[in-house]
Structure formats: C-alpha cells, structure tokens
Amino acid sequence: MTTLVICRGLPACGKTIWARAWVAGEEATRARVNKDDLRRLLHDGVYLGRDTENTVNMIRDNTIRSLLRKGISVVSDDTNLPQSVARDLARIGRETGAKIDVVDMTDVSAEVCIARDHSRDNGVGEWVIRDMATK
C-alpha cells in the first residue's frame, strides 16, 4: 500500500529535512513533491501570480496522483497550512487508495523558523513567516 505524507508547518520548520530523510534510501518506492521545486523548474523559482500558481498546483496534484497510482509513496513538504490544501491532498490520497499520514510541525515557533530562514540562501523572509504564523 502506498502512503501520502502531508507535512504541515511554517517555512524553515524542518519539513524538507524530514521529507528528504523519509525518501533517502527508498527512492525506488518513495518520492518528494514540492511546489518550490516545481516553481524553480517552470519559472526559475519566481512567483508570477495566481494563474501561474494554479498551474503549479495542478502539476503538483497530477504528479502526486500519478506517483501514487504507480505504487510510489509520496511526501508533500510544502507548508500545507490552509486546511483546504490538506483536505485536497488527502482527497488525492483517498482517490488512489493511499494511506494518509500527516507530519505536523506547526509547534515550531515563528522565532525559530525566522532564525533558520536567515541562514538560507533563498529564505522567504521574516514578514512572510510572521504573516503565515498569524493565519
């Protein structure tokens, strides 16, 4: 049985580190799907607005669906903070018969995430993290 892992948390809380470790050594049966990576692939990482984001979401969803149908378990390590996003991903998992797990990292404080984000080459910035934390 395949698994869809939905990570949830602020930027720089540790989702991607966790997801990469989950995939490591199991690449034949596990994959990581991330919207930042898809944006880099499509538009050199530039956020170009709602229309482009709709395309990125479609590609994410179709990629997850295709991998699960092929028998490959998937981790989505985007922030996935809006409940509607987590619900949409879970629906894809249910449609494909996957087990659904949630890795909740929302307990990592905004201050810790901001400190980690400062050390990144392409951090999202303090205001983005604070804005997400208030929502």
C-alpha positions in Angstrom: 0.0 0.0 0.0 1.2 3.5 -0.9 1.3 6.4 1.6 0.8 10.1 1.1 2.6 12.1 3.8 1.3 15.6 4.2 3.8 17.8 6.1 2.4 21.0 7.7 4.4 23.9 9.1 5.9 27.3 8.6 8.8 27.8 6.2 12.1 26.7 7.8 10.4 24.5 10.5 12.2 21.3 9.2 9.7 19.9 6.7 12.1 19.4 3.8 14.8 18.0 6.0 12.3 15.5 7.4 10.9 14.7 3.9 14.4 14.1 2.4 15.3 11.7 5.2 12.0 9.9 4.7 12.8 9.4 1.0 16.5 8.6 1.5 17.4 5.0 0.7 13.9 4.3 -0.6 14.0 6.3 -3.8 12.5 3.4 -5.8 9.4 3.4 -3.7 9.2 7.0 -2.3 9.2 10.5 -3.8 9.2 14.1 -2.6 6.9 16.6 -4.3 7.4 20.3 -3.5 5.9 23.4 -5.1 9.0 25.5 -4.7 10.9 22.9 -6.7 8.1 23.0 -9.4 8.3 26.8 -9.5 12.1 26.6 -10.0 11.6 24.1 -12.8 8.9 26.2 -14.5 9.9 29.8 -13.7 13.3 29.8 -12.1 11.6 30.0 -8.7 9.7 33.2 -9.4 6.2 33.6 -8.1 4.3 35.0 -11.0 0.8 35.3 -9.5 -2.4 33.4 -9.1 -2.6 32.0 -12.7 0.8 30.5 -12.5 0.2 29.2 -9.0 -2.9 27.4 -10.3 -0.6 25.7 -12.9 1.9 24.8 -10.2 -0.9 23.3 -8.0 -2.2 21.3 -11.0 1.2 19.9 -11.7 1.7 19.1 -8.0 -1.6 17.3 -7.8 -1.2 15.4 -11.0 2.4 14.4 -10.1 1.3 13.1 -6.7 -1.7 11.3 -8.2 0.5 9.6 -10.9 3.2 8.5 -8.5 0.6 7.0 -6.0 -1.1 5.2 -8.9 2.3 3.8 -9.9 2.8 2.5 -6.4 5.2 5.1 -5.2 4.6 6.7 -1.8 4.8 10.5 -1.8 5.6 13.2 0.7 4.4 16.8 0.1 6.7 19.1 2.1 5.1 22.4 1.2 3.7 24.4 4.1 0.2 22.9 3.5 -1.1 25.2 6.3 -4.6 26.0 5.0 -6.9 23.2 6.0 -8.4 23.3 2.4 -5.0 22.4 1.0 -4.5 19.5 3.4 -8.1 18.3 2.6 -7.4 18.5 -1.2 -4.2 16.5 -0.8 -6.0 13.9 1.4 -8.7 13.6 -1.3 -6.0 12.7 -3.8 -4.7 10.1 -1.4 -8.1 8.6 -0.9 -8.8 8.5 -4.7 -5.7 6.5 -5.2 -6.1 4.2 -2.2 -3.1 5.5 -0.4 -2.7 5.6 3.4 -2.6 9.2 4.5 -0.2 10.4 7.2 0.2 14.0 8.5 3.5 15.2 9.9 2.6 18.3 11.9 5.4 20.7 12.6 3.2 23.6 13.5 4.7 23.5 17.0 8.0 25.0 15.8 7.8 28.7 16.7 7.9 31.5 14.3 11.1 32.8 16.0 12.9 29.5 15.4 11.8 29.5 11.8 12.9 33.1 11.3 16.3 32.4 12.7 16.7 29.3 10.4 15.4 31.3 7.4 18.1 33.9 7.9 20.7 31.3 7.3 19.2 30.1 4.0 20.4 31.3 0.6 16.8 31.8 -0.6 14.9 32.4 2.5 11.3 33.6 2.4 11.9 36.5 4.8 10.7 37.3 8.3 7.5 39.1 7.2 6.3 36.0 5.2 6.8 33.7 8.2 5.1 36.1 10.6 2.2 36.6 8.3 1.8 32.8 7.9 2.1 32.3 11.7 -0.8 34.8 12.3 -3.1 32.9 10.0 
